[in-house]
């Protein structure tokens, strides 16, 4: 059964709402700093403790970049999990594809017994 426009709009709206709420977080291995990012990479916060300032500026900068990238990966992971819960694993796996798998979306949204 094809998905109607209203159903598709509802799914897109829920994904957009959830995407705004997603926040990735990562902490340095020595717990000297942590970074929080929004989906897409906007920095929401960087927290330092006294150990962070025992590094040179270059070392601290490198650590911030590493932790930022892990926080971004965490946000991406959360988004993929949200896509899987909303659309199913098949759709989430094809999220990076140039064309979404519409058959997988339709099958996921079809009432039970019509799949």
DRENNU-898993 format. One line per field, with one value per atom (N, C-alpha, C, O): residue in one letter; residue number from 1; atom name; y, x, z. Coordinates in nm, 3 decimals. Atoms other than C-alpha are relative to their C-alpha. Layout:
N
residu = a, ... .
num = NUM, ... .
atome = CA, ... .
north = Y, ... .
east = X, ... .
up = Z, ... .
END
This chain:
115
residu = x, x, x, x, x, x, x, x, x, x, x, x, x, x, x, x, x, x, x, x, x, x, x, x, x, x, x, x, x, x, x, x, x, x, x, x, x, x, x, x, x, x, x, x, x, x, x, x, x, x, x, x, x, x, x, x, x, x, x, x, x, x, x, x, x, x, x, x, x, x, x, x, x, x, x, x, x, x, x, x, x, x, x, x, x, x, x, x, x, x, x, x, x, x, x, x, x, x, x, x, x, x, x, x, x, x, x, x, x, x, x, x, x, x, x, x, x, x, x, x, x, x, x, x, x, x, x, x, x, x, x, x, x, x, x, x, x, x, x, x, x, x, x, x, x, x, x, x, x, x, x, x, x, x, x, x, x, x, x, x, x, x, x, x, x, x, x, x, x, x, x, x, x, x, x, x, x, x, x, x, x, x, x, x, x, x, x, x, x, x, x, x, x, x, x, x, x, x, x, x, x, x, x, x, x, x, x, x, x, x, x, x, x, x, x, x, x, x, x, x, x, x, x, x, x, x, x, x, x, x, x, x, x, x, x, x, x, x, x, x, x, x, x, x, x, x, x, x, x, x, x, x, x, x, x, x, x, x, x, x, x, x, x, x, x, x, x, x, x, x, x, x, x, x, x, x, x, x, x, x, x, x, x, x, x, x, x, x, x, x, x, x, x, x, x, x, x, x, x, x, x, x, x, x, x, x, x, x, x, x, x, x, x, x, x, x, x, x, x, x, x, x, x, x, x, x, x, x, x, x, x, x, x, x, x, x, x, x, x, x, x, x, x, x, x, x, x, x, x, x, x, x, x, x, x, x, x, x, x, x, x, x, x, x, x, x, x, x, x, x, x, x, x, x, x, x, x, x, x, x, x, x, x, x, x, x, x, x, x, x, x, x, x, x, x, x, x, x, x, x, x, x, x, x, x, x, x, x, x, x, x, x, x, x, x, x, x, x, x, x, x, x, x, x, x, x, x, x, x, x, x, x, x, x, x, x, x, x, x, x, x, x, x, x, x, x, x, x, x, x, x, x, x, x, x, x, x, x, x, x .
num = 1, 1, 1, 1, 2, 2, 2, 2, 3, 3, 3, 3, 4, 4, 4, 4, 5, 5, 5, 5, 6, 6, 6, 6, 7, 7, 7, 7, 8, 8, 8, 8, 9, 9, 9, 9, 10, 10, 10, 10, 11, 11, 11, 11, 12, 12, 12, 12, 13, 13, 13, 13, 14, 14, 14, 14, 15, 15, 15, 15, 16, 16, 16, 16, 17, 17, 17, 17, 18, 18, 18, 18, 19, 19, 19, 19, 20, 20, 20, 20, 21, 21, 21, 21, 22, 22, 22, 22, 23, 23, 23, 23, 24, 24, 24, 24, 25, 25, 25, 25, 26, 26, 26, 26, 27, 27, 27, 27, 28, 28, 28, 28, 29, 29, 29, 29, 30, 30, 30, 30, 31, 31, 31, 31, 32, 32, 32, 32, 33, 33, 33, 33, 34, 34, 34, 34, 35, 35, 35, 35, 36, 36, 36, 36, 37, 37, 37, 37, 38, 38, 38, 38, 39, 39, 39, 39, 40, 40, 40, 40, 41, 41, 41, 41, 42, 42, 42, 42, 43, 43, 43, 43, 44, 44, 44, 44, 45, 45, 45, 45, 46, 46, 46, 46, 47, 47, 47, 47, 48, 48, 48, 48, 49, 49, 49, 49, 50, 50, 50, 50, 51, 51, 51, 51, 52, 52, 52, 52, 53, 53, 53, 53, 54, 54, 54, 54, 55, 55, 55, 55, 56, 56, 56, 56, 57, 57, 57, 57, 58, 58, 58, 58, 59, 59, 59, 59, 60, 60, 60, 60, 61, 61, 61, 61, 62, 62, 62, 62, 63, 63, 63, 63, 64, 64, 64, 64, 65, 65, 65, 65, 66, 66, 66, 66, 67, 67, 67, 67, 68, 68, 68, 68, 69, 69, 69, 69, 70, 70, 70, 70, 71, 71, 71, 71, 72, 72, 72, 72, 73, 73, 73, 73, 74, 74, 74, 74, 75, 75, 75, 75, 76, 76, 76, 76, 77, 77, 77, 77, 78, 78, 78, 78, 79, 79, 79, 79, 80, 80, 80, 80, 81, 81, 81, 81, 82, 82, 82, 82, 83, 83, 83, 83, 84, 84, 84, 84, 85, 85, 85, 85, 86, 86, 86, 86, 87, 87, 87, 87, 88, 88, 88, 88, 89, 89, 89, 89, 90, 90, 90, 90, 91, 91, 91, 91, 92, 92, 92, 92, 93, 93, 93, 93, 94, 94, 94, 94, 95, 95, 95, 95, 96, 96, 96, 96, 97, 97, 97, 97, 98, 98, 98, 98, 99, 99, 99, 99, 100, 100, 100, 100, 101, 101, 101, 101, 102, 102, 102, 102, 103, 103, 103, 103, 104, 104, 104, 104, 105, 105, 105, 105, 106, 106, 106, 106, 107, 107, 107, 107, 108, 108, 108, 108, 109, 109, 109, 109, 110, 110, 110, 110, 111, 111, 111, 111, 112, 112, 112, 112, 113, 113, 113, 113, 114, 114, 114, 114, 115, 115, 115, 115 .
atome = N, CA, C, O, N, CA, C, O, N, CA, C, O, N, CA, C, O, N, CA, C, O, N, CA, C, O, N, CA, C, O, N, CA, C, O, N, CA, C, O, N, CA, C, O, N, CA, C, O, N, CA, C, O, N, CA, C, O, N, CA, C, O, N, CA, C, O, N, CA, C, O, N, CA, C, O, N, CA, C, O, N, CA, C, O, N, CA, C, O, N, CA, C, O, N, CA, C, O, N, CA, C, O, N, CA, C, O, N, CA, C, O, N, CA, C, O, N, CA, C, O, N, CA, C, O, N, CA, C, O, N, CA, C, O, N, CA, C, O, N, CA, C, O, N, CA, C, O, N, CA, C, O, N, CA, C, O, N, CA, C, O, N, CA, C, O, N, CA, C, O, N, CA, C, O, N, CA, C, O, N, CA, C, O, N, CA, C, O, N, CA, C, O, N, CA, C, O, N, CA, C, O, N, CA, C, O, N, CA, C, O, N, CA, C, O, N, CA, C, O, N, CA, C, O, N, CA, C, O, N, CA, C, O, N, CA, C, O, N, CA, C, O, N, CA, C, O, N, CA, C, O, N, CA, C, O, N, CA, C, O, N, CA, C, O, N, CA, C, O, N, CA, C, O, N, CA, C, O, N, CA, C, O, N, CA, C, O, N, CA, C, O, N, CA, C, O, N, CA, C, O, N, CA, C, O, N, CA, C, O, N, CA, C, O, N, CA, C, O, N, CA, C, O, N, CA, C, O, N, CA, C, O, N, CA, C, O, N, CA, C, O, N, CA, C, O, N, CA, C, O, N, CA, C, O, N, CA, C, O, N, CA, C, O, N, CA, C, O, N, CA, C, O, N, CA, C, O, N, CA, C, O, N, CA, C, O, N, CA, C, O, N, CA, C, O, N, CA, C, O, N, CA, C, O, N, CA, C, O, N, CA, C, O, N, CA, C, O, N, CA, C, O, N, CA, C, O, N, CA, C, O, N, CA, C, O, N, CA, C, O, N, CA, C, O, N, CA, C, O, N, CA, C, O, N, CA, C, O, N, CA, C, O, N, CA, C, O, N, CA, C, O, N, CA, C, O, N, CA, C, O, N, CA, C, O, N, CA, C, O, N, CA, C, O, N, CA, C, O, N, CA, C, O, N, CA, C, O, N, CA, C, O, N, CA, C, O .
north = -0.118, 0.000, 0.124, 0.138, -0.120, 0.334, 0.092, 0.098, -0.095, 0.590, 0.127, 0.175, -0.123, 0.894, 0.120, 0.108, -0.121, 1.249, 0.040, 0.086, -0.036, 1.309, -0.086, -0.035, 0.089, 1.005, 0.038, 0.043, -0.038, 1.108, 0.131, 0.143, -0.128, 1.463, -0.018, 0.046, 0.028, 1.329, -0.061, -0.024, 0.061, 1.113, 0.101, 0.104, -0.102, 1.398, 0.099, 0.138, -0.093, 1.629, -0.061, 0.006, 0.066, 1.374, -0.010, 0.008, 0.006, 1.329, 0.136, 0.146, -0.135, 1.706, 0.038, 0.096, -0.031, 1.743, -0.074, -0.016, 0.080, 1.463, 0.048, 0.050, -0.047, 1.596, 0.123, 0.139, -0.119, 1.926, -0.037, 0.032, 0.042, 1.740, -0.078, -0.083, 0.086, 1.516, 0.083, 0.189, -0.064, 1.610, -0.109, -0.196, 0.095, 1.412, 0.048, 0.169, -0.037, 1.403, -0.096, -0.215, 0.083, 1.277, 0.065, 0.187, -0.044, 1.302, -0.052, -0.164, 0.044, 1.287, -0.120, -0.135, 0.120, 0.962, 0.032, -0.044, -0.037, 1.143, 0.088, 0.140, -0.078, 1.325, 0.148, 0.217, -0.139, 1.660, 0.097, 0.215, -0.086, 1.791, -0.085, -0.204, 0.065, 1.705, 0.101, 0.222, -0.083, 1.835, -0.050, -0.171, 0.030, 1.849, 0.072, 0.190, -0.057, 1.905, -0.033, -0.135, 0.027, 1.935, -0.080, -0.083, 0.070, 1.721, 0.103, 0.210, -0.095, 1.888, 0.071, 0.135, -0.049, 1.997, 0.128, 0.169, -0.121, 2.310, -0.037, -0.128, 0.028, 2.316, 0.057, 0.175, -0.040, 2.325, 0.032, 0.108, -0.028, 2.326, -0.075, -0.185, 0.065, 2.249, 0.025, 0.138, -0.009, 2.175, -0.049, -0.152, 0.036, 2.166, -0.022, 0.037, 0.005, 2.052, 0.037, 0.058, -0.049, 2.145, -0.076, -0.018, 0.079, 1.862, 0.051, 0.035, -0.049, 2.023, 0.105, 0.116, -0.113, 2.318, -0.040, 0.045, 0.050, 2.099, -0.030, -0.074, 0.027, 2.064, 0.131, 0.240, -0.118, 2.298, 0.040, -0.038, -0.044, 2.501, -0.091, -0.122, 0.089, 2.276, -0.134, -0.188, 0.130, 1.957, 0.012, -0.076, -0.020, 2.099, 0.014, -0.042, -0.015, 2.202, -0.134, -0.162, 0.132, 1.854, -0.086, -0.157, 0.080, 1.694, 0.048, -0.033, -0.054, 1.927, -0.052, -0.093, 0.049, 1.827, -0.148, -0.188, 0.144, 1.454, -0.023, -0.102, 0.020, 1.481, 0.054, -0.006, -0.055, 1.703, -0.102, -0.124, 0.099, 1.441, -0.120, -0.175, 0.112, 1.166, 0.041, -0.039, -0.049, 1.380, 0.007, -0.027, -0.006, 1.437, -0.140, -0.160, 0.140, 1.061, -0.052, -0.128, 0.041, 1.009, 0.056, -0.015, -0.060, 1.252, -0.073, -0.100, 0.074, 1.074, -0.137, -0.181, 0.132, 0.737, 0.010, -0.072, -0.019, 0.868, 0.024, -0.026, -0.028, 0.998, -0.128, -0.151, 0.127, 0.661, -0.091, -0.160, 0.080, 0.488, 0.051, -0.027, -0.059, 0.730, -0.036, -0.070, 0.037, 0.665, -0.146, -0.181, 0.143, 0.290, -0.025, -0.107, 0.022, 0.314, 0.053, -0.002, -0.060, 0.532, -0.067, -0.091, 0.051, 0.384, -0.146, -0.210, 0.137, 0.047, -0.004, 0.092, 0.016, -0.087, 0.017, 0.077, -0.008, -0.114, 0.144, 0.178, -0.140, 0.254, 0.073, 0.152, -0.066, 0.366, -0.035, 0.050, 0.042, 0.166, 0.070, 0.092, -0.066, 0.338, 0.152, 0.222, -0.144, 0.687, 0.078, 0.192, -0.070, 0.777, -0.017, 0.044, 0.024, 0.655, 0.122, 0.202, -0.115, 0.904, -0.005, 0.099, 0.016, 0.764, -0.085, -0.194, 0.082, 0.644, -0.124, -0.125, 0.125, 0.292, 0.014, -0.020, -0.028, 0.383, -0.128, -0.125, 0.126, 0.019, -0.041, -0.091, 0.033, -0.035, 0.091, 0.046, -0.094, 0.277, -0.043, -0.049, 0.041, 0.164, -0.128, -0.138, 0.126, -0.187, 0.024, -0.037, -0.030, -0.045, 0.068, 0.044, -0.077, 0.182, -0.071, -0.029, 0.071, -0.067, -0.062, -0.111, 0.064, -0.193, -0.147, -0.210, 0.142, -0.536, -0.086, -0.060, 0.088, -0.811, 0.039, -0.043, -0.044, -0.605, 0.004, 0.045, -0.008, -0.634, -0.117, -0.126 .
east = 0.084, 0.000, 0.089, 0.175, -0.083, 0.153, -0.025, -0.135, 0.008, 0.225, -0.065, -0.027, 0.060, 0.002, 0.082, 0.170, -0.078, 0.131, -0.007, 0.093, 0.016, -0.005, 0.090, 0.152, -0.086, 0.177, 0.147, 0.222, -0.138, 0.501, 0.034, 0.141, -0.024, 0.470, 0.013, 0.096, -0.008, 0.409, 0.133, 0.192, -0.130, 0.721, 0.113, 0.204, -0.103, 0.930, -0.002, 0.104, 0.012, 0.799, 0.059, 0.131, -0.056, 0.886, 0.151, 0.220, -0.145, 1.235, 0.062, 0.166, -0.053, 1.288, 0.000, 0.096, 0.008, 1.171, 0.108, 0.173, -0.101, 1.399, 0.141, 0.228, -0.133, 1.697, 0.043, 0.160, -0.030, 1.675, 0.040, 0.120, -0.025, 1.684, 0.130, 0.184, -0.118, 1.981, 0.123, 0.149, -0.123, 2.299, 0.105, 0.087, -0.109, 2.621, 0.094, 0.111, -0.093, 2.868, 0.117, 0.101, -0.119, 3.221, 0.091, 0.089, -0.093, 3.485, 0.138, 0.153, -0.138, 3.862, 0.029, -0.031, -0.033, 4.015, 0.044, 0.015, -0.046, 4.175, -0.102, -0.074, 0.111, 3.845, 0.036, -0.024, -0.041, 4.018, -0.095, -0.099, 0.098, 3.748, -0.111, -0.093, 0.111, 3.412, -0.062, -0.056, 0.060, 3.230, -0.141, -0.166, 0.137, 2.859, -0.028, 0.002, 0.031, 2.742, -0.143, -0.199, 0.129, 2.413, 0.025, 0.137, -0.010, 2.345, 0.039, -0.021, -0.048, 2.530, 0.127, 0.192, -0.129, 2.823, 0.005, 0.113, -0.003, 2.718, 0.043, -0.013, -0.049, 2.910, -0.099, -0.133, 0.094, 2.671, 0.074, 0.025, -0.077, 2.940, 0.132, 0.144, -0.129, 3.298, 0.030, 0.030, -0.031, 3.383, 0.142, 0.183, -0.138, 3.738, 0.013, -0.060, -0.039, 3.882, 0.148, 0.211, -0.137, 4.222, 0.103, 0.205, -0.096, 4.398, 0.016, 0.122, -0.006, 4.319, 0.109, 0.171, -0.093, 4.544, 0.144, 0.233, -0.136, 4.848, 0.063, 0.178, -0.048, 4.885, 0.042, 0.002, -0.032, 5.039, -0.127, -0.221, 0.114, 4.798, -0.026, -0.141, 0.015, 4.865, -0.058, -0.145, 0.052, 4.804, -0.147, -0.228, 0.139, 4.484, -0.089, -0.199, 0.076, 4.366, -0.024, -0.134, 0.014, 4.432, -0.100, -0.180, 0.094, 4.243, -0.143, -0.235, 0.135, 3.947, -0.055, -0.171, 0.044, 3.930, -0.038, -0.141, 0.030, 3.946, -0.131, -0.215, 0.121, 3.677, -0.122, -0.229, 0.109, 3.462, -0.044, -0.164, 0.034, 3.478, -0.071, -0.162, 0.071, 3.375, -0.141, -0.234, 0.133, 3.084, -0.089, -0.207, 0.075, 2.977, -0.040, -0.152, 0.032, 2.995, -0.112, -0.198, 0.106, 2.777, -0.135, -0.235, 0.124, 2.515, -0.048, -0.168, 0.036, 2.523, -0.057, -0.155, 0.048, 2.480, -0.142, -0.228, 0.134, 2.179, -0.103, -0.215, 0.092, 2.023, -0.032, -0.147, 0.023, 2.069, -0.090, -0.176, 0.088, 1.909, -0.143, -0.238, 0.134, 1.617, -0.064, -0.182, 0.052, 1.579, -0.042, -0.147, 0.033, 1.585, -0.127, -0.209, 0.120, 1.320, -0.125, -0.234, 0.115, 1.096, -0.031, -0.147, 0.019, 1.150, 0.038, 0.000, -0.047, 1.311, 0.146, 0.200, -0.143, 1.663, 0.034, 0.136, -0.029, 1.641, 0.010, 0.097, 0.001, 1.561, 0.118, 0.184, -0.113, 1.821, 0.130, 0.218, -0.122, 2.086, 0.016, 0.127, -0.007, 1.997, -0.003, -0.011, 0.011, 1.989, 0.108, 0.085, -0.107, 2.321, -0.006, 0.073, 0.010, 2.214, -0.060, -0.128, 0.051, 2.128, -0.152, -0.216, 0.144, 1.775, -0.049, 0.003, 0.050, 1.577, -0.071, -0.122, 0.067, 1.437, -0.149, -0.191, 0.142, 1.069, -0.078, -0.173, 0.069, 0.960, 0.017, -0.077, -0.024, 1.121, -0.082, -0.135, 0.081, 0.947, -0.146, -0.213, 0.141, 0.611, -0.028, -0.129, 0.018, 0.655, -0.002, -0.081, -0.007, 0.745, -0.130, -0.174, 0.119, 0.437, -0.132, -0.236, 0.123, 0.186, -0.059, 0.014, 0.062, -0.068, 0.038, 0.063, -0.036, 0.011, -0.096, -0.216, 0.080, -0.111, 0.006, -0.024, -0.012, -0.053, 0.145, 0.175, -0.143, 0.327, 0.045, 0.162 .
up = 0.000, 0.000, 0.000, 0.087, 0.006, -0.101, 0.119, 0.173, -0.109, 0.166, -0.055, -0.161, 0.048, 0.136, 0.046, 0.131, -0.026, 0.151, 0.147, 0.203, -0.142, 0.501, 0.090, 0.183, -0.078, 0.640, -0.016, 0.081, 0.028, 0.473, 0.070, 0.129, -0.067, 0.604, 0.151, 0.215, -0.143, 0.955, 0.038, 0.140, -0.027, 0.939, -0.012, 0.071, 0.019, 0.805, 0.117, 0.167, -0.114, 1.079, 0.126, 0.200, -0.118, 1.349, -0.008, 0.092, 0.017, 1.204, 0.025, 0.090, -0.019, 1.197, 0.148, 0.198, -0.143, 1.557, 0.078, 0.165, -0.070, 1.672, -0.033, 0.054, 0.042, 1.471, 0.080, 0.113, -0.078, 1.661, 0.144, 0.206, -0.138, 1.994, 0.018, 0.128, -0.011, 1.916, 0.037, -0.019, -0.045, 2.095, 0.024, 0.109, -0.019, 2.062, 0.108, 0.128, -0.106, 2.345, 0.002, -0.024, -0.014, 2.392, 0.103, 0.124, -0.104, 2.663, -0.033, -0.082, 0.020, 2.636, 0.090, 0.196, -0.077, 2.758, 0.142, 0.235, -0.134, 3.052, 0.074, 0.182, -0.057, 3.123, 0.019, 0.101, -0.012, 3.077, -0.069, -0.036, 0.068, 2.845, -0.058, -0.085, 0.067, 2.701, -0.096, -0.074, 0.104, 2.396, -0.026, -0.031, 0.039, 2.314, -0.132, -0.147, 0.131, 1.957, -0.040, 0.000, 0.063, 1.774, -0.126, -0.178, 0.127, 1.472, -0.106, -0.112, 0.099, 1.188, 0.042, -0.041, -0.043, 1.401, 0.081, 0.123, -0.082, 1.587, 0.142, 0.203, -0.135, 1.914, 0.101, 0.099, -0.105, 2.209, 0.130, 0.213, -0.120, 2.475, 0.003, -0.051, -0.026, 2.568, 0.148, 0.195, -0.143, 2.930, 0.022, -0.031, -0.033, 3.064, 0.149, 0.229, -0.140, 3.391, 0.006, -0.097, -0.018, 3.532, -0.081, -0.119, 0.078, 3.345, -0.143, -0.203, 0.137, 3.011, -0.015, -0.121, 0.009, 3.090, 0.030, 0.034, -0.015, 3.156, -0.136, -0.143, 0.136, 2.777, -0.066, -0.025, 0.081, 2.527, -0.077, -0.087, 0.080, 2.316, -0.119, -0.150, 0.116, 2.016, 0.042, -0.026, -0.048, 2.218, 0.039, 0.009, -0.040, 2.363, -0.123, -0.128, 0.124, 2.017, -0.069, -0.115, 0.061, 1.880, 0.076, 0.016, -0.081, 2.169, -0.018, -0.024, 0.023, 2.120, -0.132, -0.139, 0.131, 1.752, 0.007, -0.046, -0.011, 1.836, 0.075, 0.032, -0.080, 2.102, -0.074, -0.070, 0.082, 1.878, -0.104, -0.121, 0.104, 1.600, 0.059, -0.004, -0.064, 1.842, 0.042, 0.032, -0.036, 1.965, -0.124, -0.119, 0.125, 1.605, -0.045, -0.092, 0.034, 1.540, 0.090, 0.045, -0.093, 1.849, -0.046, -0.042, 0.049, 1.712, -0.126, -0.140, 0.122, 1.374, 0.034, -0.026, -0.042, 1.546, 0.055, 0.023, -0.055, 1.737, -0.110, -0.103, 0.110, 1.416, -0.076, -0.113, 0.070, 1.245, 0.082, 0.026, -0.085, 1.543, -0.006, -0.010, 0.010, 1.524, -0.134, -0.139, 0.132, 1.151, -0.001, -0.056, -0.004, 1.215, 0.078, 0.039, -0.080, 1.485, -0.070, -0.053, 0.067, 1.271, -0.133, -0.165, 0.135, 0.924, -0.016, -0.114, 0.011, 0.992, -0.042, -0.097, 0.028, 0.950, -0.148, -0.181, 0.143, 0.570, -0.047, -0.127, 0.041, 0.531, 0.061, -0.007, -0.066, 0.785, -0.070, -0.083, 0.069, 0.602, -0.134, -0.180, 0.130, 0.276, 0.013, -0.088, -0.021, 0.433, -0.072, -0.113, 0.069, 0.277, -0.151, -0.223, 0.144, -0.066, -0.068, -0.005, 0.074, -0.337, -0.013, -0.023, 0.010, -0.359, 0.116, 0.138, -0.109, -0.058, -0.052, -0.163, 0.035, -0.065, 0.035, 0.145, -0.025, -0.100, 0.028, 0.107, -0.027, -0.107, 0.145, 0.208, -0.141, 0.233, 0.091, 0.192, -0.079, 0.367, -0.003, 0.101, 0.014, 0.231, 0.079, 0.148, -0.071, 0.371, 0.151, 0.222, -0.143, 0.713, 0.048, 0.160, -0.040, 0.716, -0.026, 0.023, 0.033, 0.580, 0.125, 0.211, -0.116, 0.833, 0.006, -0.097, -0.017, 0.975, -0.080, -0.083, 0.082, 0.748, -0.147, -0.234, 0.139, 0.433, -0.043, -0.155, 0.032, 0.445, -0.082, -0.117 .
END
